[in-house]
Amino acid sequence: MPRTERLALVERESATLPLSVQAELLSLSRASLYYQPAAPSAAELAIKHRIDEIYTAHPYYGSRRISVVLRPQFVVNRKAVQRHMQQMGIAGIAPGPNLSRQRLDHQIYPYLLRDVTIEHPNHVWGIDLTYIRLQSSWMYLVAVLDWYSRYIVSWELDQTLAMPFVLNAVDRALALAKPQIWNSDQGSHFTSPQYIQRLTTAEIQISMDGKGRALDNIFTERLWRTVKYEDVYLHDYGVPREARQGLTRYLDFYNHKRPHQSLGYRTPAQVYFGH
């Protein structure tokens, strides 16, 4: 197990196991359990959090427009904005390197959903990840969404953009059901061989957003807006444990108790499970 995953496991289980037991079980030195990475500066946090607000409201904005919106408040150039967006896992940055741009050795699939009418649960699923701000840092949330019912089939939260947390969300979703079509953007997580193999093995049709077309994944973009406006921005979580607990509560509420106007004021779970 990679060190970052082991430390994340320690964070989740620290309330129940003594540090000495945690270190022994995870083959870590006890000193490593006290390791804290260098905290981001207040200026970096403020810029990243503001980028998150702008992109959540306008997911079709690229780095050029976001730079313009930022300038009255921050002294920052476009290259710095691109770097921040890269670290945040935000799509739509061009030109320049970014995490959402696919690697040359990764396979790209066409967008299959233009003019498609989604007719039932498990017809189309979408997967995406987003930046979750904390008071002194940030996390990343990945979710698999059933587009017909808006039901969140699975989700994972992590402190890094390492591949395993995305694959965990995929595996948990496939343990519940299997869609006909699975859509994503062209980011490196969703063009990776490990991700593609899981879907092809399950005989799922793979669909990918057109390059620079954030709104091809509009249902998941709406989900992120809802999660942030109704939970993340309101609660202003301080530490990862608070965010994990709070988002667990909210996403359960979203699935099972929050009526959607577009669903005839039923909940996603009622539509997904046919209640």
N, C-alpha and C positions, 0 to 999 in steps of 0.2 A: 504494500500500500504506500503511495507517495506520501512524503512528509506533510504536505499541505492537507491532504485528506485525513491523515492521522490526527493532526492538530485540530481540524474541524470536528472530528469525532470526539476528541477530548472536550472541546467547548460544549458540545451537546450533552455529554454525559457527566460533566464535572459536578453536577448537583448530587450525584448518587455514589460516586466512587472517590476514595481518597487519592491524592496525587501519586503516592507511591505505587498504588495498584494500577492506576492509569499508565504510569511510565513503564511498569513491568509488562502489562498486557500489550502495549503498543510498541515495545522495543525502543523506547526513547529514554534519554537521560532525563532525570528529574529536572535538571536546570532548563532543558529545552521547553518544558511546559510553562515556564515563566517568560519565554521569549515573546517580545512584542515588536513587530516591525515598526520602522520609523513612521511616525504619524504624518499625514499630509499637512501642508501649511494651511493656515486659515484662508489665504488668498486662493489657493488651489481648490479648496473645498467650496468656497463661495462661487467661483467660476463654474465648476462642475455642476453644482446644484442649480445654478441659473441656466446652464445649458440644458439640464434635464427638464426644467420647467418650460423652456422655449420649445424643445423638441417634442415634449408630451403634448403641448397645445398645437404644434405644427409639424407633424412627422415627415412632411414633404420638404422641410427646410434642409438645405445642405450647409456646409461650413461657411460659405460666403455670406448667406443671409444671416446665419446665427452670429457671425462676427459683427455684422452691421448692428444687429439688435443689442449686442453686448457693449458696444463702444461707449455709449453715454455713461455706463456704470463702471466699466473696467478698461484698463490700458492693456489691450491684448490684440495680437495680430492673428491673421487667418491661420498661419502655420501652427501657432500655439493652440488655437481652437481645434484644428484637425487632430493634433496630438491628444488633447483632452477627450475628444469624441472617440478616437481610437481606443483609448484606455477604458472608456465607458461602454464600448461595444455597440456604438450607434452607427446605423447604416447611412448611406447617402453622402459619403464624403468623397469628393473628387476635385482635383487630382490629389495624389499623395497616398501613402500606405495607410491601410486601416484594417481592423479585425473583421469587418464585414465583407471585405473584398476577398474573393475566393483565391486559393492557391492555384498555381498553374497546373499542378498535377491532380487537382480535384475535379471531379466530373460535375457538369452543370446540366440540369434538366429543364425542359421548356415549361412555361406557365400553362396549365391545363384548364384553368377555371374561367376564362373569358367566355361570357355568354352561357355559362353553365348554371342551371337552376338547382340549388341544393334542396333535396326532397325529403330527407329523413336523417335521423341520428346515424353517426358513423359513415355518412356519405363523404364528408370532407372534414379533415382535421387540419389545424394550423399550429405551428410551433414557432415561438419567438422568445427572445430574452430581452430584459430591460434592466436599467440601472435603478437601484433602490438607495436613496440617500439616507444616511444616518447623521447624527449631530457632528461627529468627528471623523467619519469615514464613509464607506458605502458598501453595498452588497450587490449581487446580481440575482435576478429572478428569471427562471425559465418556466414556461407553461405550455401545455398541449391543450388546445381548445377545440371542442366540437362546434363547427360553424353553424350547424342547423339549430342547435339548442342553446348555444353559448355556454355549455357546460364545460368547466375546467376538468379535463380528464385526469391530468396529473400536473404536478409542479415541483420544483426544487429551488432552494435558496442557497447561495454560497458566497464566500468572500473573494473568490477569484473566478476568472473566466476559463479555468481549466476544463478540459473536455468531459471528465467523468460526471459532473453534475447534469450536463445535458443528456448524456447517455442513460443516466439513472431515471430521468423524467421519461425518456422514450421507453425504457424497459417497463416502467410501472404502468405506462399507458397501454402498452401492448399486452400486459398481463390482464387488463380489464376487457379490451375489445380490439377490433382491427378496422380501420377505415378503408374505403375504396381508394381515396386520394389523400395524400398527405402533403401539405404545402408549407414552404418556408421561404426565407430570403436566400440569397446566394452567399451568405456568410461562411467563413471557414469551418464553423462547427457543423453546418448543415450540408456541406459538400465533402466532409471528411469520409474516408473509407469506412470507418467504424459505424457512423450514422447511416450511410447509404446501405451498408450490408444488412443492417437490422431491418430496413424497410423492404429491400429486395427479397430477403429470405422469407418475409411474411407475405410476399406477393402483393405489395401495395404500390399503386401508381404514385410516382414522385412528381410533384409540381414545385416550381421555384418562381418567385417573383421576377418580373423583368428588371433588368439592371436600372437602378435609380428610381424604381416605382414603388415607393413605400406604401402606397395605398392599395397595392395588390393584396396586401395582408390586412385589410381595413378592420376586420373583426377583432384581431388581436390588438391592433393599435387602439381600438375603442376600449378593450379590456384594460390596457395599461393606463389609459386616461382615467377610467373609473377607479381602479385600484389606488392610483396616486391621489386623486382629488378626494376620494371618500375615506382613505385610510392613511397612506404614507405621509402626505403633507399635513394632515390634521394631527397625527400623533407624534410626529417628529421624533422617531425612535432614537434612543441614545446609543445602544450597543447591539451587537448581532443577536443576542438572546432575546431581547425585547422585540426586535423586528421579526424574528422567527415565530415567537409566540403570537404577536399581534397579527401577522399575515396569515397564520394558521387559522385564527379566529375569523378574520375577515373573509378569506377565500371560502371557508365553510359557509359563512353567511351568504356570500355571493351565489354559491351553488344552490343552497337549500332554502334560503329565506328571502332573498331579494327579488321581488317581482320585476319583470322586464316588460316595458310597454310593447316592444316589438314581438313579444311572445304572448300577447293577449293577457298581460299581467300575471302570467304563470312564472314559476322559477325555472332556471335552467335544468335542475334535477327533475322537475315534473315533466318537462318536455323530453329530456334525454331518456328517462326510464319509462315514459308513457303513462305517468300517473294521472 
